[in-house]
Amino acid sequence: MLSTTGPLLRRTWTQCLNKTPSHCLSKQAPLCNVVARAHPFSTSTRATTSQPPATPTTTILKPATAARTIPPALPNRTIKSIMSSTEPNTPVKVQGWIRSTRQQKHVTFMEVNDGSSLKGVQAILEGGQGKGLVAGTSVELEGMLVKSLGKGQALELQVSKMKVVGSCDGETYPLQKKRHSFEFLREISHLRSRAKTASAILRLRSASAWGFQKFFEVNGRKKNEIYDIPHDEATAAAKASGTALTAPAPSEFFGSPVYLTVSGQLHLEIVASALARVFTMGPVFRAEPSMTPRHLSEFWMLEAEIAFLDKLDHLLDFSEACLKETTRYLLETCADDIEFLSTWVDKGLKQRLTQLVEEPFHRMTYTRAVEVLQQSGCKFEFEPQWGESLQSEHEKWLAGEFCKGPVFVTDYPAGLKPFYMRKNDESAVVVKTKEEEEEKGGGVDRTTVGCVDLLVPGIGELMGGSLREERPEVLQKQLGDFGLDQEEYQWYMDLRKYGTVPHGGWGIGFERYMLMVTGMDNVRDVIPFPRYNNHCKF
């Protein structure tokens, strides 16, 4: 269970109304200053009081005392539902695809799966019913669910009636009962979701999105779909790499050049200036011609923005709690899939995820990280230097070898980061050494910004975030220093002009999170339809 202290101690107005006893809302008593938190994934609701409020003007509609059960909307149940909540000797109907068959003289055993769970159901057909059935065939089975006498399953289906919904050419069907390489499965992306590994990844992907959503709801955040085709310099990375719409020409369709976005952060700041705690998740685009196993041209970003956030440590606390609770949710609800991937993909996966949930994340500044790298004795391809970006080899070594777990690296040099990141309040420190005077002509600007990258073993950077620059005069200077069009960014300045507040947020590459929780090595294997340089099918 989660402790009663949460990552964000300030309660939202809605939370206060939902959690405050009615007598505290009367004119005779002030609003309670409650900070206790419920478990992020608890479905319980508070009991309502039978006594009326002190005055009629303070009457508040209260939620029901018990959560309403949503009735089934479809006539047939999934195999997961049937196998988890049906008593033996109960008649059932199952629909799915045959994953494998084993025929004997008078009986046929076959595994049928509909994607709702890893194992599916073992069906037993007698009297020649299963003759000629092959993997890939879609079927509808009716019969009695009984206790299994064999190993590997508690229940099995004694089939009394079978219907072939869609036949399958067994000679050419590419998914046979054997292990297939991930490279081969990528070539048949339209069928690979039927493979055990791919279906396990998709279930974890779905559960991950739901886990993040549940965590955000508990922390008073509103989801907003804000991904679009922006016209401003927030898409500088896309412009540099040429991610432009081409048919028809952008200037013809929209009246001015527009580009596919690589982030919705600046637009999310707009919404956060009114709703305070918001998040979004959607596809983003990057035309960088990279062929590494960590990059795609189209991928998904989970981004969050919090108003009235004035300390970087609070952002780190929230980020850590978010990742811990979402990963805990996966361990609790997708145990079979994680166990399968731990057996066949990455034997250390389950232990690593458990460690992530149970142990605190490490924290260090960029300056300290560079010192550690320089003193490591390792021969890196790129020599670590203060003022230079941390390379992937540096990030993986810090997380995997030095910290042996997730690590927040904070306070990067201002020159490495975008214009909107808040400069740290301390004065810039200029360090002069003899070598620096000779090479750079008089010192290194040590100004840093309140930002963070989360590094995890095997992957490197998973999350990036920062406090945003809320001071109008500082932001105005930043726009000039970065050579950005002041008029084009007037809307961004208006957010500081009309009721500015300290705020911050972060973005997580969703596919990189999926790499972490599945143990896969290639980002192309954790998204249904990977699109990257020279490859765009479906």
N, C-alpha and C positions, 0 to 999 in steps of 0.2 A: 504493500500500500504506500501511496505517496504521503510524505509528511504533511503536516498542516501548515507549513510555511511554503509559499509559492514564489515563483520567479518575479512576479510583479505584485508588490504588496498593496499598491493603491487600488481600491475597488472602483469599478465603474458604477455610474448612477443606477443602471439597470440591475447590476449585481446587488447593490445595497437594497433596492426595493424588494428584490426576490428573497433576500436573506434576512431582512430586518424584521423583528417581531412587530406586530401592528401597533402595540402601545407606544413604540418608539417613534411612530409617525404622527402622533397626535401633537396638538399645539403645546401640551404640557411637557413634552420630552423631546430632546434634540435627537437628530439622526444618529444611530449607533455607528461607531467607528470600528467596524469589524474587519479583521484581516485574516481570519481562519479560512482555509481553502478546503474544498472537497477534492476527492480523487478525480483526476481528469477524465477517467473513463467510467465513473459511477453513473448509474441510471436512476438512482434514487431521487425522490423529490421531498421537499420539506413538508411537514404536516401543517395544515392550516388551523387557525384558531377559530373556535365557535363564537367567540365574543366579538361584538361589533366594535369598530374603531371609536375613539373618544369623541370625534366629531364627524358629522356626515361629509364634510368637505374633504376629509382625508381618506375616504373609501378607495381602496385599490383592488382591482381584479386580481385574484390569486390563482395560481395553477392548481390543477386537480391534485388530489392527494395521492393518486397512483398514476403511473404512466399508462397511457392508452395503448392497447395492443392493436397493431395494424393487421387487419385480416388478410389472408392470402389473396392476391389479385389474379393469379393464374391457377388453372384447374389441376395441374400436375406438379408434384414436388421434385426437388432436385435429389440426386443420389446422396449427397451429403446430409440433407435433411432426413431422408428416409433411414439411413444407416445410423444416425445419431439419436433419433427420437422415436424409433418404432420398436415395439415389443415383438419378440419371436412369435411365429405362427399367426402372422398378420398378412392378409392379402395386399399386395402393392402393385403399382405399375411403374416401370422404369423405362426411360428413354435415353439413348446415348449412342456412342460409337464403339464398335468392337476394337479393343486394343490388342488382344491376343486370343488365340483359340488353341485348345488341346483336345484332340478327338481320340476317343477310345472306341471299342467295338460297339457298345450299346449306349454310350453316353458322351456328351460333348461338354467340356468346361470352357467357359470364355469369360474374359474380363471386359466389363462394359463400363465406360466412363463418360460423364457429361461435362467434365471440366470443373465441377464444383468442389472436388476434393482430389487428393493425390491418388488414392487407392481404387476408387470406384467400387464396383460390386462384382463378386464372382457369381455367374449364372450357370445353372446346371440344366441341360436339355437332354431329355431321354427320347428313345424311339426314333432316332434319325432326324429330329427337328433341326439339329445344328449342322447337318451335312452340307458341305459346300460353302459355309460361311467363312469369310476371311477378314483379317484386320482392315479397318477403315470403313466397314459397312455400318450404316446407321440402322438401328433397330428399335422396336418398341416391344417390351416384354411385360407380361402379366404372370403373376404366380404368388407363391407363398414364401415369405421371408422366414427362414428357419435358422436354428443354431447350426453352425458349421462344425463338421467332424474333422476337417482338415486344419492345417496350420496356416497362419498368415491372415486369418479373418475370423471375426466372432460370429458373423451372420453371412448367409448366402441365400441366393434366390433359386427356389425350385420352380422352374418355368412351366406353366401350363398352356400359355398361348404366346405365340411369337409373330411379329409382323416385320418384314424387311421394309424399312422406309426408303432407303437409298442403297443400291448395290455398289460394290467397289471392285475395280479391276485389280485383283490380287497380283497379277503378273507385273504390273507397272507401278503399283502403289509404293512410293519411296520409303515409307516408314514401316520397316519390318521389325520383328522382335530381336533387336540387337542394338548395340550402342552406335550412335552416329556422331561424327565430329561436329563441332560447332560451326566450322567452316562450311560443311555440307548443308547444315540446317539453314544457314544464312542464304543459301542459294534457292531454298524452297520456303521463303518466308510466309507464303500463303498457306502452307501446311504445317509449319514447324510448331505452331501453338498446340498441336495435338501430341507432341512429344512430351515426355514426363518433365524434363528439365525446363523446357520453355513454358509449359503450363504452370509449373511451380513458380517460376519467375513472374508470370502475369498475375497470379493470385497474390503474391507478395507485393507487387506493384499496386494492385487495387487496395490491399490492406494498408499499405504505407500512406497512400493519399487519404484514406479514411482516418488513419491514426493521426496524421497532421491536422486534419479538419477538426477532430474531436478535441485535440489539445488546444487549438486556437479558440474554439467555442467556449471552453472553460475559462480561458483568459480574456474573455470579453472582446474578441476580435470579429470583425465583419468581413466576409469574403466579397471581393469586388473583381469582376472580370474587366480588366482595363487594358489588356494587350491589344495593340492597334498598329496602324501604319503611321508613325509620327513624322512630322516635318521639321523637327528641331535637331539641335546638335547632340541630343542625348544618343543619337544613333551614329555618332562619329565612327565607332568601330565598324558599323555596317557600311558606312560610306567609304571608308578606307579600303574595305575588302570588296566593295562593289555589289552589295546585296540589294540591288535595285529592281523594282518591278519593270518589266520590259514590254508587255503587251496588254493593252496599249501603253504608249509612253506615259510615264508618271505625270509629266507636266501637262499632258493632254487630258488625262482623266481627272486629276485632282486640281489642276491649274497651277501646280508648282511641283518641284521634285520631291518625292517621298521615298522612304526606304523601310524595309522590314526591320523591326526592332530586335535588339539583342537584350533588352531589359525593359521592364515596366516601372522601374523604380521612381523616376521623376513624376510619372503620372500617379503612382500610388501615394506620393507625398501630397498631391492635391487632395485626394480622398481622406488621408490621415489628418489634414488640417480641419476636417469637419467631423469625422467619425472616430478620431483618436487612435484606435487600434484596428488595423486592417491588414489583410493579406490577400494574395492572389496566386494563382497557379495556371500556367498556360504555356503554349509553345512559343519559342523564340528562335531566331535564325542568325547564323553566322556563316559567311562565305569564305572563311579562312581555308585555304587549300591544304588542310592538315590530314594526314592519314594515320595518326596515332590511335591506339585503342582507347583513348580518353576523349576523343573529339567527334562531334557530329555537326552537320550543317543545320539540322533542325533538332532541337531538344526542348525539354521542359524545365521551366524555372519556377521554384517556389519562393515567393518574396513576401516579406513582412515589413511593416512600418509602424512605429509606435510614437505617438505624440507625448509631450511632457516627460521625455526621457533625457536626463542631463548627465548621466554617468555611464562610461563605457562598460564598467563592471556589471551594471544592471542589464545591459544588452547581452553580455556574455552569459550571465546567469539564466536569462530567458532562453538563449540559444541552446545552452546545455540541457536545460529542462525539457525543451521541445524535442531534441534528438533522443534523449534518454527515454522519455515517456512513449514516443512513437515506436522506438525500437523494442521497448518492453511490451507494447501492444502486439507487435509481430511475434515475439517469443511466446506470448500467451495464446494467440489466436491462430497462428500458422506453424504450430510446432511440427507437424508432419512434413511440411514443405522444407522447413529449415533443417530438420533431421535428414531428409533425403539429400539436400544439397551438401550437408556436412559429410555425408557418406561418399557421394560421387563427384563432387566438385572441389570442395575445400574442407579438409578434415578439421581445420582449426576454426571454422566459421562460428559454430555455436558457442564455443568458449570465448571467442573474441567479442561476440555480441553481448554475452553475459557480462564480460568485463566492462564493456562500454556502459552498460546500464548501472552497474554496481559501483564503479570506481570514479572518483572525480577527474575531470579533464585537467590536463596540465595547462599552465599559463606562463608565457614569457614575452618580453618585448622583442621587437625586431632587432634592436641593438644587442640584446643578450643572445639572440639566435645566431647572429653573425659571429659573435665571439665564440660560441660553442662550436660552430662549424669550422672556424679558423683554427681552433685548438684540438680538433678531433683527430688529426693525423691522417685523415682520409684523403685520397687523391681524387678530387672531383674534376669533371670535365671543365666546369666553369668555377673559377676560384671565387669563393665568397668574399665580397667587399661591401663595406657600409656605403649605402647610396645606390647599390645595384639590386635588381630584382632577385628574389630567391627563385632558383630554378627547380624543376621537378625533382631532380636528384637530391637537392638540398631539403626539400619539403619531405620527401619520403624517408630520408635519413633521420631527420629530426623526429618525425612521428614514429617510425618503425624501429630505429636503433637507439636513439637517445632517450626518448620519452616512453617508448613501447606502448603507446596509446594515443588517443586524440590530444592535440595540443593547440591552444589558442595563441597565435602570434599577433601582438598588438603594436600600435604606434609606429607605423612605417614612415619613412621619409616623405615629406610633402611632395617632393618632386616625382615620386613614383605613382601618385594617386590622382584621381580626378578632382575637378574644381570644387565639387559639392561637399567634399569631406571636411569636417570641422578641424581647423588648426588647433593643436593643443595650446592651452593658455600660457604655459611658461614661455619665456622669451627664447628666441632662437639662439642656440649655442653654436658659436663658430670655433671649431677646433683646428688649430694650425700646427702642423708638424713640418719638419724640414722637407720631407718627401712631398707633402701636399703643396708646400710653397713652390717647390721646383716644378711639380707636375701640373698643378691646377691654379697656380698663381695666387696663393694666399688663403687657403682654407676651404673647409667644407661646411655648407649650411646644414645644420643639424635640426632644422625645424621638422617636427613630426605632426601627424594628424591622428585623431582619435578613431582608429580603424582596427579591424581584426580580420585575419584569415584563420579558418579552422583547418588544420592538417590532420589527416588520419592515415594509419599504416596502410601501405600497399597502393594508395590512391594519390595521396598528396592533398591538394586543396579541395575541400568539400564545400565550404561556405565562405562567403566574403561579406563584410558589412562595415558599418561605421556610424558615428554620430554625424548628422548633417549640419552644414554651416547655416545657423539660424540668424546670425548677426548681419543685418543688411549691408553695413558699410564694408565688412570683410568680404562678403559674397560679391559685392560690386567690384571690388579690387581683383578678386579671383577671376571674374569674367574677363576683365581687361588683361590680366597676366596670361590667361590661357588663349587670348585672341578670339574670344567668342563674341558673337553679335549681341550687343546689349539690347537692341530692340526685339530681337527674336526671343530673348529670355526674359522679357518684361513680365510675362505671366509668372515666372518662377520667382522673380523679385517681389511681385505682388503678394505672394504667400508670406514674405517677411515684412512687407509693408502693412498688411492688414492682420494684426493679431499673431505675430510670430511666436513660436514656442520652440524650446529645445526638443529635438526628436532624432530618431535614429532607426536603422533597420538593417536587414541583411537579405541575401539571396542564396539559395541552395540549388545547385544543379541536381535535379531530381534523378537523372540517370546515374550520376556519380553516387548518390545515396543508395541507389539500387545495386550498384557494384559492391558497396560496402556490406549490404545486408544479404546478398546472394553468394558472395565469394567469386563471382565471375571476373574474368580478366579484361573482357572487351565490352565497351559500352554499346556496341552494335547488337549484343545478345540480350540486352535488358530493355529494349524498346521494340514494340511490335514491328514497325516498318522503318528500319534505319536508313537515313538519307545523309550522304556525305559526298565528298569530292568524287566526281565521275560515277556516282551511283544514286539514282533516284527512281526506284520502281514503286509501283502502286500509287 
